[in-house]
Amino acid sequence: MATHASAVKAARQANARNKKNSEARARFRTIVKNLRTAMKSNLGKEAEKTLQPLLNEAQKVLMKAANKNLIKKKTASRYVARLSQAVHKVTHA
């Protein structure tokens, strides 16, 4: 365990950052999972109305995570591109 005051503070900050980053990572994973689940269950004319807001939310959360360096920017772009493509296939099938 840290004994110097600066080391104690650094450990405290690391714990706070770890908690915040874990929550943010869990948030974007949950949103992506919700979108994928909705894509499996929504097939038909109402799919676009349901999936488009979910896709927008997923894109927003992924890009925010990339800007905060939780994931790499190209990884976020790849997620968005693949999710957009999948939503397009479901809605225009």
Secondary structure, DSSP 4 states (H G I P E B T S, - for coil): ---SHHHHHHHHHHHHHHHHHHHHHHHHHHHHHHHHHHHHH--STTHHHHHHHHHHHHHHHHHHHHHTTSS-HHHHHHHHHHHHHHHHHHHT-
